[in-house]
């Protein structure tokens, strides 16, 4: 998959074995992350504002090539076990997400099928949106089946370009799963950094944010946007947290504090993500949560992790990798599970999370 942070492609090989309780036993067999070149990243981000039909057509096929290349690297890592691979599950790259009107992922599955020689399951979000759902977050079923805790409720917080959480009930119980987008993850932070320091793709090791002080008045202003108070189910993307949103943050920081440093502005963007997550947990999570696990690219930013831990205190905040595997692989494993569920004829959405009219088998099959 290629996330909304547009930093690269995460590809995994995952094995699933049915069990009596319906929660498959899972094995992570291989994992690779392929960073986008500066040119690729710029194309993806610029296309949101300037893409013509011709450019969208070409980009769809080119992203398919990029995804197929990453899949083939993982397949090579499997060696002789490549022959056991049933299919490729491709999330693609979300170009536009605007439920209930629609959702659009790029990364042509026919290209992936041709380049890998395998069946491809893709287009996971569209069926849920067609059924009246948000089409997101779709990782909720994996969070509940694979990563829930015994004897307690757990929040699994993903920090991609957009941040989303799943409230997973204690393992083995029949309680409802809840999940929704909390707002920006690293998309706004990265956008602020690139606007102020074009030579940097993101705040390396959170060093800029750590050297600054957030402008609390700006954060409070931003959190007044109706998205943050809207009750779930809800989802969002770069149609809201885009370049214009970043420009607005820069303007408001200058207005509130003309002497604000570059680091202060980056720290303000970090505080927005952290406080929006805390706000979501406080206002929209009713379950007695025992802990919070962080995953995704933003979990590599120490300044963001510290800010989230402070905002959520006294809730314990830990890394997903402390209990499972590399958090960078988590969402790709979740979409591999959705592909496995499609092939098994099992529903992949969680209506209590997305708001869909009912359970649906997600995705479409492109034969090898």
Secondary structure, DSSP 8 states (H G I E B T S, - for coil): -B-TT-SEEEEEEEEEE--TTS--EEEEEEEEEEE--HHHHHHHHHHHHH--HHHHHHHHHHHHHHHHHHHHHHHHHHGGGGGG--EEEE--EEEEEETTTEEEEES-HHHHHHHH-SEEEE-HHHHHHHTTS-----THHHHHHHS-BTTBEEEEEEESSEEEEEEE--TT-----EEEEEEESSHHHHHHHHHH-TT-SS-GGGHHHHTS---HHHHHHHHTSHHHHS-SS----TTTSSHHHHHHHHHHHHHH-TT--HHHHHHHHHHHHHHHHHHHHHHH--S-EEEEEEESGGGG-HHHHHHHHHHHTTSEEEEGGGTSS-GGGHHHHHHHHHHHHHHTT-----HHHH--SS-----EEE--
